Structures are given as structure tokens and as C-alpha cells.
Amino acid sequence: MNSQVGNSAVSVQGVTKQFGMFTALSSISLDVAPGRFVSLLGPSGCGKTTLMRIIAGLDRQSTGRVVIAGKDLSLAPPHRRPVGLVFQRYALFPHMTVSQNVGFALSLQRVEKRNAANRVGELLEIVRLSAFADRPIDQLSGGQAQRVALARALAAGPPVLLLDEPMSALDLKLRQAMQLELRQLQRSIGATFLFVTHDQDEAMVMSDEIVLMNSGTIVQRGSPEEVYSRPRTLFSAKFLGQANIFTGSLRREGKKSLLQSASINIRFNAADDRQTRAGLVCIRPESIKIQEAIDVASAAPGPNSATGQVKEAIFQGAFRRYLVQVGEQTVMVQQPVLPNGGGTFSQGDRVLLNWPDNSVAQIEDDSNG
């Protein structure tokens, strides 16, 4: 066992999972450091829940190993693994009170009653439900029920908590509030959280790291800012937020690369570690500055500039989104709404777009992979 595995809260090594002829996971390897909040993010059917269930021992991998807290538990049953579980459906016991639900695992472990009561009291205080200790489960709100499920999963003090889309049933406002509560809870107890979600905003708000999955493989891993700002594949660029994708012929100019895409020339910092020669780049809409095209010179801009005509101007509260026709391409631009209402454009306006070199990410075309 190498030092990286020995220092990992969870280490998945070459895990493959097949259901008949279907390969749900293809040689997945992943090390999660202790005390981190890591989100498995991806569309439905990408394999993220299957991976979590294999870590929990609820499903058995076809090949590969699962190491938790330095121990090979690849063949261990769920109750022998030091993990807590929180599912989409909280599976709380309706005939029990809040405190009885939280203390259920401790009763199974035959923890002395006084110690168990103290532990339940500590957890209810952490999740801010001390006043609800004797309340029946059917008298709780959705957010309160979720916190009970979290406290129950944490009762035995597992070093790793696995959460499978536990907020999918909550409405938007409550889900947003619970995202912050869950992040604060993870920081306060210092446990390792492995969180499964298909919601990109949820993953970016809460995570130390995002593991982006598609078609049974890990596509990209990094901090939320890194995965969003520097996508490495077409899937990454399109799945996380909005993206302008440009294709064209690519050439190197010193420490810069230049992509000639129809009527737009795009210059960016050449990455020495990228072997690809694919002429494919991504620019996020908020990286593009939009202003009025006021003179003839702006009709023939240089690299990282383009003139066009506004096709659509969409007000979305805190920002405005513009669709700008540049030659045969449509470019999406997103700009914050200014308090004085300045800097706004309407359909038909002629505008100048520009963006910095470091806002451009070169990506791989994995659409056929």
C-alpha cells in the first residue's frame, strides 16, 4: 500500500462494475483526503451513485479494491465499514421521536444509555434540533427531517459520511439554505464528506473538490473554480455552466496559441502540458466584455475582439444575458446589472466584444468517447 493510499480517508483503486453486458464503472481510481468535502458530480446514469454504493458496501465491485481509513474493505459488508449513509429518502422511523431516531445506531451497538443520551444531545445541538428531541418525525419539515438523518448517520462517529443527493426532495430556497448548513456542519466536525449530486450549483457551493463523472469514468477533478474556469474536455465545458465553444485551425505563436474560428480570432496562453492539437476552445459568457461599437475601426478588431449585432437581450435579475451574432456564430455574453441602468443594450444594437487571453480554455473533444 503506497503512502497516498495510507493517508486517504477513502481510496478506490481500479474499480470496475458491470451489470450483465453494461459497464457502469470503468477502472475508477480515486483518493479522498481526510476532512475534505468532495462531490461526485455528473448527469443521471454516469455512475456516481454506483461508485458511492460500492464504497458503502451496498454493491460489490466487479474488479478493484476499496480502502477506507487505511484498511482494505473490498469484501466487507456494509455494517463493517466505518461510514455513515444519508440517502435521498431519509428512511426515518415514523414511530420514533427525533432523539430515538438519532440514537438508533447507538442502541444497536449497545452503548451505555447515559453515554448514548449525551451523544444524542451533542448531535441535536450541532444540527440545531435540541428543542425537537421529543417531537414525532411526522411533525418535522423537510429541512428538519434532513438534519435528523444527518445526525443519525453521524451518531456512531464515522470518519466518512456518504450522501446520495439528500436534498433533491427539498424546494429551491430550502435547498440553498441547507447547502450552507451542511458545509458548516462538515467543517465543524471535521469528517470526510463524499457527496453525490447532479446539481452543478450545489457542488460548486459546498465542495473542496469536484469529481466530474460521465459514462462510468472520471472526466476531471479539481477545486470548483479550477473545474469551472479551466475545463479540459467538451463535456466539462458544457456540463458546468454556460460556455461559448469555438472550433477552428490552431497554430502556435511563441508562448501564445491562436485559433482562427470563422470571423473570430482567439488568442490564449499556450499550455505546454497539453498534447492536443485539437482546435477547440471554451470562453465563459461572463468573461466577455460588451460595449457599443462606435467607429469603423471596431469593425475589424484584432485577436480576442469581435463586432456583432445583438439578437436577444435577456434580463435575469442580477445580470443580463446577450446573444450576439458575429458572422455565422452566436456568442453568449453575461454582464452584471448596473445600479444606474447603464451599459445595457437592446436587440439590433451593434456591439464590440473582447476578452482576455487567460479567459480562454483549450479543451479536448470527448463527444464521441
PADRENLO-784398 format. One line per field, with one value per residue: residue number from 1; residue in three letters; x, y, z of N, C-alpha, C in turn. Coordinates in steps of 0.05 Angstrom, whole numbers. Atoms other than C-alpha are relative to their C-alpha. Example, Ala and Ser with C-alpha at 12.3 -4.5 7.8 and 13.67 -1.06 7.14 Angstrom:
2
seq: (1 2);
type: (Ala Ser);
nxx: (18 -16);
nyy: (-24 -24);
nzz: (0 -1);
caxx: (246 273);
cayy: (-90 -21);
cazz: (156 143);
cxx: (18 -15);
cyy: (24 22);
czz: (0 14);
This chain:
369
seq: (1 2 3 4 5 6 7 8 9 10 11 12 13 14 15 16 17 18 19 20 21 22 23 24 25 26 27 28 29 30 31 32 33 34 35 36 37 38 39 40 41 42 43 44 45 46 47 48 49 50 51 52 53 54 55 56 57 58 59 60 61 62 63 64 65 66 67 68 69 70 71 72 73 74 75 76 77 78 79 80 81 82 83 84 85 86 87 88 89 90 91 92 93 94 95 96 97 98 99 100 101 102 103 104 105 106 107 108 109 110 111 112 113 114 115 116 117 118 119 120 121 122 123 124 125 126 127 128 129 130 131 132 133 134 135 136 137 138 139 140 141 142 143 144 145 146 147 148 149 150 151 152 153 154 155 156 157 158 159 160 161 162 163 164 165 166 167 168 169 170 171 172 173 174 175 176 177 178 179 180 181 182 183 184 185 186 187 188 189 190 191 192 193 194 195 196 197 198 199 200 201 202 203 204 205 206 207 208 209 210 211 212 213 214 215 216 217 218 219 220 221 222 223 224 225 226 227 228 229 230 231 232 233 234 235 236 237 238 239 240 241 242 243 244 245 246 247 248 249 250 251 252 253 254 255 256 257 258 259 260 261 262 263 264 265 266 267 268 269 270 271 272 273 274 275 276 277 278 279 280 281 282 283 284 285 286 287 288 289 290 291 292 293 294 295 296 297 298 299 300 301 302 303 304 305 306 307 308 309 310 311 312 313 314 315 316 317 318 319 320 321 322 323 324 325 326 327 328 329 330 331 332 333 334 335 336 337 338 339 340 341 342 343 344 345 346 347 348 349 350 351 352 353 354 355 356 357 358 359 360 361 362 363 364 365 366 367 368 369);
type: (Met Asn Ser Gln Val Gly Asn Ser Ala Val Ser Val Gln Gly Val Thr Lys Gln Phe Gly Met Phe Thr Ala Leu Ser Ser Ile Ser Leu Asp Val Ala Pro Gly Arg Phe Val Ser Leu Leu Gly Pro Ser Gly Cys Gly Lys Thr Thr Leu Met Arg Ile Ile Ala Gly Leu Asp Arg Gln Ser Thr Gly Arg Val Val Ile Ala Gly Lys Asp Leu Ser Leu Ala Pro Pro His Arg Arg Pro Val Gly Leu Val Phe Gln Arg Tyr Ala Leu Phe Pro His Met Thr Val Ser Gln Asn Val Gly Phe Ala Leu Ser Leu Gln Arg Val Glu Lys Arg Asn Ala Ala Asn Arg Val Gly Glu Leu Leu Glu Ile Val Arg Leu Ser Ala Phe Ala Asp Arg Pro Ile Asp Gln Leu Ser Gly Gly Gln Ala Gln Arg Val Ala Leu Ala Arg Ala Leu Ala Ala Gly Pro Pro Val Leu Leu Leu Asp Glu Pro Met Ser Ala Leu Asp Leu Lys Leu Arg Gln Ala Met Gln Leu Glu Leu Arg Gln Leu Gln Arg Ser Ile Gly Ala Thr Phe Leu Phe Val Thr His Asp Gln Asp Glu Ala Met Val Met Ser Asp Glu Ile Val Leu Met Asn Ser Gly Thr Ile Val Gln Arg Gly Ser Pro Glu Glu Val Tyr Ser Arg Pro Arg Thr Leu Phe Ser Ala Lys Phe Leu Gly Gln Ala Asn Ile Phe Thr Gly Ser Leu Arg Arg Glu Gly Lys Lys Ser Leu Leu Gln Ser Ala Ser Ile Asn Ile Arg Phe Asn Ala Ala Asp Asp Arg Gln Thr Arg Ala Gly Leu Val Cys Ile Arg Pro Glu Ser Ile Lys Ile Gln Glu Ala Ile Asp Val Ala Ser Ala Ala Pro Gly Pro Asn Ser Ala Thr Gly Gln Val Lys Glu Ala Ile Phe Gln Gly Ala Phe Arg Arg Tyr Leu Val Gln Val Gly Glu Gln Thr Val Met Val Gln Gln Pro Val Leu Pro Asn Gly Gly Gly Thr Phe Ser Gln Gly Asp Arg Val Leu Leu Asn Trp Pro Asp Asn Ser Val Ala Gln Ile Glu Asp Asp Ser Asn Gly);
nxx: (17 -17 4 24 22 0 9 26 24 11 -16 12 -23 6 27 18 25 16 26 3 -17 -3 -22 9 -25 -22 -27 0 -19 5 -8 13 -15 17 11 8 27 -4 26 1 19 4 28 11 -11 -29 -14 -8 13 -11 -26 4 11 -23 -16 16 3 27 -4 -27 -15 -8 -29 -11 0 10 -15 11 -16 -23 6 12 26 12 20 14 28 4 -1 -27 -14 2 13 28 15 25 10 21 22 -14 6 3 21 22 11 -19 -4 -26 -23 -1 -11 -29 -14 5 -24 -13 13 -9 -28 2 -14 13 22 -8 -18 16 17 -18 -7 24 3 -21 7 24 -9 -15 19 19 26 3 28 18 -9 22 21 2 -12 20 6 -23 -2 -19 -27 -5 -4 -26 -20 2 -14 -29 -8 1 -23 -24 2 -22 -25 -16 -18 9 29 8 26 10 20 19 16 15 29 6 4 -24 -9 -9 -24 -23 -7 -12 -27 -18 0 -15 -28 -9 -1 -23 -23 0 -6 -25 2 -2 26 1 27 9 20 0 5 -26 -1 -3 -28 -18 3 -8 -23 -28 -7 21 -8 20 2 17 -2 -15 -28 -6 -8 -17 1 -14 17 22 -10 -16 16 18 -15 -19 9 -19 14 25 21 -4 7 29 16 -2 6 3 -26 -3 -19 -10 -17 -14 -27 -17 -29 -16 -15 -15 13 28 13 21 21 15 27 17 -6 -10 -26 -2 -28 -1 -25 -5 -6 -21 6 22 -10 21 -2 28 7 25 -4 24 0 24 14 -6 -27 0 9 16 2 10 -18 6 -15 -6 -23 9 12 -20 -16 -21 6 16 20 19 24 24 26 15 24 18 -8 17 -4 2 -3 -26 -16 13 -13 3 -8 -11 -7 -26 -2 18 0 14 -17 15 -14 15 -11 17 18 -11 21 11 12 -18 -13 20 3 26 -1 -7 -23 -26 -17 -28 -6 -28 -4 -29 -12 2 27 4 -9 -1 14 0 27 6 28 4 -13);
nyy: (-24 -23 -20 -15 16 1 -26 -7 9 20 4 19 8 16 12 4 12 8 12 14 -10 -29 -8 -24 -13 11 -4 -24 -3 -26 -2 -23 -7 -3 -26 -14 2 6 5 15 -15 10 4 26 23 -2 19 -12 14 28 -2 -5 24 18 -9 7 29 7 14 12 -6 23 1 -23 0 -23 -3 -21 -5 17 29 11 9 6 22 -3 -8 -28 -6 2 -22 -24 -22 -6 -2 -16 5 -19 4 0 26 -4 17 -18 6 -9 -29 -9 11 29 5 -7 19 28 15 4 22 25 5 4 -22 -5 -19 -28 -9 -4 -24 -23 -2 -9 -29 -15 -1 -17 -27 -7 -5 -20 13 7 -5 19 27 18 -4 22 -6 -10 -29 -16 -10 14 -7 11 29 4 -3 24 21 -5 6 29 11 -8 8 19 -14 10 -20 -7 -1 3 -13 4 -20 -2 -24 -1 -3 -26 -22 -14 -17 16 14 -18 -4 25 2 -14 13 25 -7 -8 24 16 -13 0 26 9 26 0 3 6 -10 6 -19 -7 -29 -13 -22 12 10 -22 -14 15 18 -5 11 11 22 -1 27 4 26 19 -8 -27 -18 -21 -4 -24 -18 -10 -22 12 16 -19 -20 14 26 13 14 -12 7 -18 -27 -2 9 -20 -28 -6 -1 -5 19 -8 19 -12 9 -8 -2 -10 -25 -4 10 -2 16 -16 16 -14 12 -16 -28 -7 10 3 3 9 10 27 18 19 27 11 13 -1 -20 -5 -28 -2 -16 -8 -26 -3 -24 -22 -9 -17 -27 -9 -29 -11 -2 -28 -11 19 17 23 20 19 3 20 24 -3 -21 5 -17 15 -12 13 15 2 -12 14 -9 22 -8 -11 -3 1 18 -8 17 -18 13 -8 17 23 11 -14 -1 -7 -18 -4 -23 -8 -23 -23 -14 -23 9 -5 22 20 0 10 15 -16 -17 10 0 10 20 7 18 3 26 21 9 20 27 20 24 24 8 27 5 27 19);
nzz: (0 1 -20 6 -9 -29 -10 11 -15 18 25 20 17 23 -4 23 -7 23 -4 25 21 -3 -18 -14 -8 16 -12 -15 -22 -14 -28 -13 -24 -24 -6 24 11 28 14 24 16 27 7 -8 14 4 -17 -25 -22 -1 -14 -28 -12 -2 -24 -24 -3 8 25 1 25 17 -5 -15 -29 -15 -25 -16 -23 1 0 24 -7 26 -2 -26 2 -8 -28 -9 12 -17 15 -5 26 2 27 10 -19 -26 -13 -29 -11 -7 -27 -20 -2 12 -15 4 27 0 -17 8 5 -25 -14 13 -9 -29 -14 -26 5 -7 21 25 -3 3 28 15 -6 14 29 4 -3 24 23 -9 -3 -28 -9 14 -7 -5 21 19 26 20 -5 8 27 16 -8 -26 4 11 -22 -16 15 -3 -27 -4 14 -14 -28 -7 4 22 12 28 4 28 3 27 7 -22 1 25 -5 -12 19 7 -21 -22 9 -1 -28 -11 11 -18 -26 3 2 -26 -17 7 -10 -29 -11 12 13 29 13 28 6 28 10 28 0 1 -19 -27 -3 -1 -25 -24 2 2 26 17 17 22 12 23 13 -16 -3 -11 22 -11 -29 -9 -15 16 18 20 18 15 16 17 8 17 21 9 -20 -23 7 3 -24 -21 8 29 13 28 11 26 14 22 4 -23 5 -23 5 -24 -24 5 22 14 14 20 0 17 -1 -27 -6 -29 -10 -27 -10 8 -23 8 -8 16 24 21 21 8 2 -15 -24 -15 -14 -16 7 -17 5 24 -5 22 1 25 22 6 22 22 -8 -16 18 7 -25 0 -16 -24 3 22 1 8 -4 -21 8 -23 -25 -20 -27 -18 -27 -7 24 26 19 28 22 20 25 11 25 -2 -27 -21 -24 -24 -18 -24 -14 -23 4 -14 -15 15 25 22 13 10 29 9 24 23 -4 9 -24 1 -20 -4 -23 -4 9 -21 -3 21 -8 22 -9 17 9 -10 6 11 -18);
caxx: (0 30 35 -21 -69 -47 -62 -130 -197 -223 -183 -217 -167 -183 -257 -300 -373 -412 -486 -490 -463 -468 -406 -429 -358 -295 -229 -244 -187 -198 -164 -201 -161 -187 -231 -249 -317 -315 -374 -385 -419 -449 -512 -560 -531 -458 -440 -434 -486 -459 -390 -417 -456 -392 -354 -411 -411 -483 -459 -398 -347 -331 -257 -214 -206 -238 -194 -224 -182 -123 -158 -176 -251 -265 -304 -330 -406 -436 -441 -366 -347 -333 -381 -446 -501 -553 -598 -649 -703 -683 -716 -730 -772 -841 -859 -798 -783 -725 -678 -697 -682 -614 -596 -618 -549 -522 -575 -555 -483 -507 -476 -490 -554 -523 -467 -517 -562 -502 -482 -553 -556 -490 -513 -581 -545 -498 -557 -597 -654 -647 -717 -746 -717 -784 -822 -850 -818 -883 -886 -820 -807 -766 -704 -712 -720 -657 -618 -645 -619 -551 -548 -568 -513 -462 -483 -430 -376 -357 -296 -331 -401 -432 -491 -532 -569 -600 -630 -664 -733 -727 -752 -702 -699 -693 -641 -598 -602 -585 -525 -492 -514 -485 -419 -414 -430 -376 -325 -346 -340 -280 -307 -296 -359 -369 -430 -467 -505 -525 -534 -473 -490 -497 -429 -395 -424 -405 -344 -270 -263 -308 -300 -336 -361 -391 -405 -373 -307 -276 -272 -239 -222 -204 -229 -296 -260 -210 -260 -306 -253 -206 -248 -207 -260 -321 -365 -334 -344 -417 -439 -413 -449 -456 -400 -382 -348 -305 -273 -222 -150 -97 -26 28 58 113 81 13 -35 -82 -147 -178 -252 -293 -295 -265 -191 -178 -111 -94 -37 -6 -5 59 29 -27 -11 -75 -73 -149 -175 -227 -233 -283 -298 -347 -401 -382 -311 -332 -338 -391 -392 -420 -386 -378 -329 -306 -242 -282 -310 -243 -218 -155 -149 -198 -245 -306 -362 -433 -506 -549 -600 -630 -625 -650 -659 -645 -645 -573 -547 -565 -551 -540 -538 -494 -490 -418 -415 -444 -432 -475 -436 -467 -447 -467 -458 -480 -537 -510 -549 -557 -581 -521 -485 -548 -561 -623 -639 -608 -552 -483 -432 -358 -338 -270 -240 -171 -123 -128 -203 -195 -190 -166 -208 -210 -268 -293 -362 -351 -316);
cayy: (0 66 128 164 107 104 178 175 172 133 102 69 30 6 -6 -33 -50 -89 -105 -160 -131 -59 -27 23 39 32 26 82 104 159 180 226 261 263 322 341 355 321 320 266 306 284 271 214 147 169 120 167 132 63 86 111 46 6 48 35 -40 -39 -62 -106 -83 -130 -114 -68 -50 -4 20 61 92 50 -17 -59 -68 -90 -152 -125 -120 -50 -56 -70 -6 59 102 137 139 191 176 215 184 194 128 156 113 146 112 141 211 253 232 159 162 195 144 82 62 71 24 -29 -22 -29 37 51 92 153 157 148 203 250 234 245 312 334 317 351 413 411 406 456 409 406 435 379 319 291 311 256 251 265 335 358 400 373 411 387 314 321 345 286 239 272 268 194 180 215 183 127 178 151 184 184 205 185 228 208 270 282 349 330 330 400 463 512 562 508 470 532 544 471 474 525 488 423 456 488 422 386 438 437 361 351 287 269 280 246 278 253 304 321 395 435 496 452 420 487 519 463 427 429 386 365 297 304 238 216 148 110 148 208 264 317 331 395 453 483 544 501 454 512 561 510 455 402 370 389 352 391 457 444 409 463 528 562 560 590 536 555 509 526 519 524 549 566 637 636 628 640 598 628 596 621 608 635 711 708 702 676 683 647 624 561 504 464 404 396 347 360 396 399 467 473 526 549 620 631 684 726 733 773 848 881 954 998 992 1066 1072 1039 1013 969 933 898 881 841 776 768 820 816 860 836 851 837 783 776 817 777 807 755 794 804 800 809 757 776 733 768 748 750 727 657 647 665 688 689 746 754 820 844 893 962 1002 1062 1020 1039 994 960 941 924 878 904 944 937 919 905 843 830 782 770 715 679 671 621 546 496 433 362 337 277 277 210 179);
cazz: (0 -21 23 -14 0 72 81 47 82 21 -35 -95 -137 -207 -192 -249 -242 -294 -294 -346 -410 -385 -355 -302 -278 -319 -279 -230 -184 -132 -68 -20 34 106 125 54 24 -44 -92 -144 -198 -264 -303 -287 -305 -302 -247 -187 -143 -163 -140 -74 -62 -76 -24 25 11 -15 -83 -98 -150 -208 -201 -159 -86 -35 22 78 133 110 112 52 60 -12 11 78 87 99 174 178 141 181 141 153 99 81 22 -20 23 95 118 187 233 238 304 339 363 337 393 385 311 323 377 339 316 386 414 363 387 459 480 553 559 593 542 485 513 518 446 420 457 427 356 364 387 327 278 319 336 412 421 377 414 434 371 326 257 220 252 221 160 102 125 197 174 134 195 235 181 184 259 258 206 250 315 314 296 227 195 127 111 44 20 -41 -66 3 -16 -81 -49 -19 -52 -81 -23 30 -12 -17 58 73 27 72 135 110 92 160 194 156 176 249 258 211 179 106 64 -2 -34 -96 -137 -208 -189 -211 -169 -107 -119 -130 -68 -20 -46 -32 -94 -151 -184 -251 -279 -345 -376 -318 -318 -282 -333 -289 -217 -181 -140 -162 -191 -228 -258 -279 -304 -336 -365 -400 -444 -484 -433 -375 -410 -427 -363 -316 -331 -398 -448 -515 -556 -616 -667 -720 -742 -687 -691 -640 -636 -584 -515 -545 -587 -639 -661 -725 -719 -777 -766 -696 -679 -609 -574 -510 -466 -495 -445 -450 -415 -467 -522 -561 -628 -629 -650 -595 -541 -488 -464 -407 -421 -361 -385 -447 -442 -485 -507 -561 -629 -644 -702 -767 -735 -689 -749 -759 -689 -674 -633 -576 -604 -648 -672 -679 -671 -610 -626 -557 -492 -432 -363 -308 -244 -222 -293 -366 -419 -491 -553 -603 -676 -701 -773 -772 -698 -638 -577 -507 -461 -389 -352 -283 -280 -261 -207 -253 -311 -353 -402 -428 -500 -540 -597 -661 -628 -658 -604 -594 -555 -524 -473 -441 -463 -395 -401 -458 -442 -494 -490 -517 -559 -519 -551 -584 -524);
cxx: (18 -8 -25 -24 -2 -10 -28 -22 -14 18 -14 21 -9 -27 -16 -25 -16 -27 -7 20 5 22 -8 24 23 27 2 21 -3 10 -12 14 -19 -9 -8 -29 3 -27 6 -22 -2 -29 -10 12 30 16 6 -13 10 27 -4 -10 22 17 -15 -3 -28 0 29 12 6 30 8 -3 -12 14 -11 16 24 -4 -14 -27 -16 -23 -16 -29 -4 4 29 17 -5 -11 -28 -14 -24 -9 -20 -24 12 -5 0 -23 -23 -11 19 2 27 23 2 11 31 15 -3 25 15 -13 7 28 1 17 -16 -19 8 18 -15 -16 17 7 -23 -3 20 -7 -24 8 15 -19 -23 -29 -5 -29 -20 5 -23 -23 -2 10 -20 -8 24 -3 20 29 7 4 27 22 -1 15 30 10 1 25 26 2 24 27 16 18 -8 -30 -6 -29 -8 -23 -21 -19 -18 -30 -8 -5 25 11 11 26 24 8 14 27 21 1 17 30 11 2 24 26 2 8 26 -1 4 -28 4 -29 -6 -21 2 -2 27 3 4 29 19 -2 13 28 27 10 -24 13 -22 0 -18 5 19 29 2 11 20 -4 15 -18 -23 9 16 -16 -18 17 18 -10 19 -13 -25 -23 2 -10 -30 -16 1 -5 -4 28 -3 22 7 18 14 28 18 29 13 15 15 -13 -30 -9 -21 -19 -15 -26 -19 9 12 28 4 28 -1 27 4 7 20 -6 -23 12 -19 7 -28 -5 -27 5 -27 5 -26 -13 7 28 1 -12 -15 -2 -10 22 -4 15 6 22 -9 -12 21 19 22 -8 -15 -19 -17 -22 -24 -25 -16 -25 -21 13 -18 7 -4 6 26 17 -17 15 -7 9 8 8 26 5 -20 -2 -17 16 -18 17 -17 14 -17 -16 11 -23 -13 -12 17 11 -19 -3 -27 4 5 25 26 20 28 4 30 4 31 10 -5 -28 -7 12 0 -11 3 -28 -4 -29 -5 12 -20);
cyy: (25 21 16 -14 0 26 8 -10 -22 -2 -22 -6 -18 -13 0 -13 -6 -12 -15 10 30 6 27 16 -13 8 27 -1 28 -1 26 5 4 29 17 -4 -3 -8 -17 12 -11 -4 -27 -22 0 -18 10 -15 -29 1 4 -26 -22 7 -8 -30 -9 -15 -10 7 -26 -5 24 -2 26 0 24 2 -19 -29 -9 -13 -8 -21 2 8 29 6 -2 23 26 24 4 5 18 -1 22 -2 -6 -26 3 -18 17 -4 8 31 7 -12 -30 -8 4 -22 -29 -16 -6 -23 -27 -8 -4 20 5 24 29 11 5 25 25 5 11 30 17 4 18 29 9 6 18 -11 -8 3 -20 -29 -19 2 -25 8 12 29 18 10 -17 5 -12 -30 -6 1 -23 -23 3 -7 -30 -13 5 -11 -18 12 -11 21 9 -1 1 11 -2 19 4 24 2 5 27 21 17 17 -16 -15 19 6 -24 -5 13 -14 -26 5 8 -24 -17 13 -2 -28 -12 -27 4 -5 -6 2 -5 20 3 30 15 23 -10 -9 24 16 -14 -12 12 -9 -11 -23 -3 -26 0 -27 -19 6 27 17 21 2 25 17 10 21 -12 -15 18 17 -13 -27 -13 -15 15 -6 18 28 4 -7 21 28 3 3 8 -18 9 -22 15 -11 13 2 13 26 6 -13 2 -20 18 -20 18 -14 18 30 9 -12 0 -7 -9 -10 -29 -17 -21 -29 -12 -11 4 21 7 30 5 15 7 28 3 27 24 11 20 27 10 31 9 1 27 10 -22 -19 -25 -22 -21 -4 -21 -24 7 24 -7 20 -16 16 -16 -13 -1 14 -10 10 -24 7 14 5 1 -19 9 -22 18 -16 12 -17 -22 -11 17 -1 9 17 4 22 7 25 23 15 23 -7 5 -26 -22 3 -14 -16 19 18 -13 3 -11 -18 -3 -16 -3 -28 -22 -9 -23 -27 -18 -26 -23 -6 -29 -8 -27 -21 -14);
czz: (0 20 -5 10 30 13 -9 19 -16 -24 -16 -21 -22 1 -26 10 -25 10 -26 -20 3 20 13 9 -15 13 14 22 12 28 11 27 24 3 -24 -7 -30 -12 -25 -17 -29 -6 10 -17 -4 17 28 24 2 15 30 14 2 24 25 4 -8 -26 0 -27 -15 3 15 30 11 27 15 26 2 1 -25 8 -25 2 26 -5 10 29 11 -11 17 -16 9 -27 4 -28 -7 18 27 16 30 10 10 28 22 0 -13 15 -3 -27 0 16 -8 -4 26 16 -12 9 31 16 26 -2 6 -22 -26 1 -4 -30 -17 5 -14 -30 -5 3 -25 -24 8 2 30 10 -11 8 4 -21 -18 -28 -19 6 -7 -28 -16 9 27 -2 -11 22 19 -13 2 28 6 -14 15 28 9 -5 -23 -11 -28 -1 -30 -3 -29 -6 22 0 -24 4 11 -21 -2 23 23 -8 2 29 12 -11 18 27 -1 -2 27 19 -6 11 31 11 -12 -14 -30 -12 -29 -9 -29 -8 -31 -4 1 20 29 5 3 26 24 0 4 -27 -14 -16 -21 -15 -24 -12 15 4 14 -23 9 29 8 18 -18 -20 -23 -21 -18 -19 -21 -8 -20 -24 -8 20 24 -5 -1 24 22 -11 -30 -12 -30 -11 -28 -11 -23 -2 21 -8 25 -8 26 24 -2 -21 -12 -14 -19 -4 -16 1 26 3 31 8 29 8 -7 25 -9 7 -17 -26 -24 -21 -9 1 13 26 12 12 15 -7 17 -4 -23 7 -25 2 -27 -21 -13 -25 -21 8 15 -17 -8 24 -3 16 25 -1 -24 1 -9 7 21 -11 22 24 21 28 19 29 5 -24 -25 -18 -28 -18 -23 -25 -11 -24 2 28 19 25 23 18 24 16 23 -6 17 14 -15 -27 -24 -12 -10 -30 -7 -26 -24 4 -10 23 -7 23 3 26 3 -8 21 5 -19 10 -25 11 -20 -9 8 -7 -11 18 18);
